[in-house]
Amino acid sequence: MTTAGDAPPGSLLRLLQSADFARAFTIAALGAVFAAHLITRTAGPVTLVTIVIALDVVGVAILIARRDELSLLNFAPTSLLAFFAWTLASMLWSFDEPSTMRGWLELLGWGLLALVIAHVRDTLQTVRALGDVLRWMLGLSLAVEILSGILLDIPFPFLGVAGDIAQGGPVQGVFGTRNMLGFVAVLALITFAIEWLSQSISLRLSVFSLTLAGLLAVLSASPTVLVLAVAVGVGALALGIVRRAEPERRGRTHIVIGTVVALVLATCYLLRHRIIRLLDAASDFSTRADLWNVILDWVRPRPVQGWGWHGPWLRGAGDGAPYPFNVINFSLDDTHASALNAYFDVLIQVGWAGLLLFAVLCTVAMVRSWLVAGARRSVVYAWTPLMLVALLVDSMFESFTLTGLGWMMLVVCAVRAGQSRSWRERIRDVAGGGGSQDPLQGAR
């Protein structure tokens, strides 16, 4: 502790170290990322940037105040740091350095907030804070849609709300597009279900929350919602089987489940045209297929390093896309703001090297979190792998995982998984001859 007259004062240090302040920071950070579209459309992008910078400064102060509680080995996964480094290095060969720096700073800004949350809140506390934020954001979305589509019967163009709730949708809420609303609704369903199963909120609030998220998921009429719901449901079923298996049989259970998943994915690929017709998403898929084919043509000249990291292709109504995305949009006579696929987006921006790093980041986080959830008794550990399932499956249809709330949730999950199963921590324990420093080891 600091003495009187030191900087910062002892009272400020105690505030930064307090659990109440950590909870307030977590809610503020999650609220900012999930309300990013609303803030940008109502107060402007400068306001959002100012909020993120202010939260980052507070987050760094929290980490400094809690430095004795942190371990440098467990601070961030190596794969995450490598991806950060490669996207920053892409500025060396980018044709638009300011855009690349801005895109990288956006990754860093939201990623730093995620790192702070992962270090100052445990999994249950993160779930509770996220649940509170999602209840407010989904409730506000429903209220805005009712006001626009029923009470006033006029669209709200500045929010991207078409006001079609009276016709059964699609609705956009305060998230800008129906696909983003559907994505958030699925994340909310996972979070609310974990809250209910862990008995961290009342049954009445659980029923209300799940009903609200389910209603908006349906009203969004997003073709990806059904795919996400099925993927998360299958993931939850598989995880339940693993958790109920005897410890000595879990290895074989993992192999069987992995084999079944591979066969299902192969079958889905072979029957992709029938599935697309069943989902009534032929036009959406055709748009994506045309875009992905053009992207692959642009990958060939720079297969390893890509064209430079930019994040979103378009950042505002008056801003043009940087090269080569402006040429891609011109050739397709469209205004795509992303590759409509996170993996294709990473591929064209930072090449096969960047895609490999991103794949390692996602795979390691998924494997770590899955093994932890299968071995530990509390159901709250299922939140991380199920969130990753939703993020990684949605990445096949949208690039949400690379920006804003999707990126923040990915980093939170990756850091959380790394804290529980870190190869660097095991090396340290072996070298030091000591036991594991995992504070949750007793819960395994």
Number of C-alpha atoms within 10 A of each C-alpha: 10 12 9 10 8 9 10 13 13 15 12 12 18 16 14 21 19 15 13 11 15 20 18 11 22 26 19 16 25 25 19 21 23 21 19 23 21 20 20 17 16 11 11 13 16 11 14 20 16 11 18 22 15 11 21 21 14 16 24 15 16 22 18 15 19 17 12 8 10 13 13 7 15 19 15 21 22 17 20 19 12 16 21 19 13 17 24 20 18 24 21 13 15 23 15 17 17 12 22 26 21 14 22 21 16 21 21 16 19 26 24 21 26 27 22 24 27 24 22 23 17 12 18 18 17 21 22 19 21 21 25 18 22 25 19 13 19 23 18 14 20 22 14 21 27 18 17 20 22 15 10 11 16 14 16 15 11 11 20 19 25 21 25 20 22 14 11 11 19 23 33 29 31 28 24 20 20 26 24 21 27 29 25 24 24 24 26 27 22 26 27 30 18 23 24 20 14 13 11 16 15 10 13 9 14 19 13 13 26 19 14 18 26 17 14 25 26 18 22 25 19 23 18 20 24 16 15 21 18 12 17 24 15 15 20 18 12 17 21 15 15 23 21 12 16 11 12 8 10 18 13 12 18 18 11 12 16 13 12 12 15 12 12 12 13 12 11 13 12 11 11 13 14 13 14 16 12 10 14 12 15 15 11 12 16 12 13 16 13 11 22 18 10 14 19 14 11 17 20 12 11 16 17 17 24 25 27 30 32 31 26 22 24 18 14 12 6 7 9 13 22 19 16 19 25 16 12 18 17 12 11 13 9 12 15 18 16 20 22 22 22 24 24 24 26 27 27 29 28 33 23 20 17 26 23 17 21 22 17 17 21 21 16 18 26 22 14 21 28 23 22 20 25 25 19 17 14 14 16 21 22 26 26 27 27 26 20 23 21 25 27 24 18 24 20 16 19 24 25 23 23 23 20 21 22 25 21 27 23 24 27 25 27 29 25 27 26 23 25 19 19 18 14 14 19 15 11 15 14 12 9 9 9 10 10 13 14 12 9 12 10 7 9 11
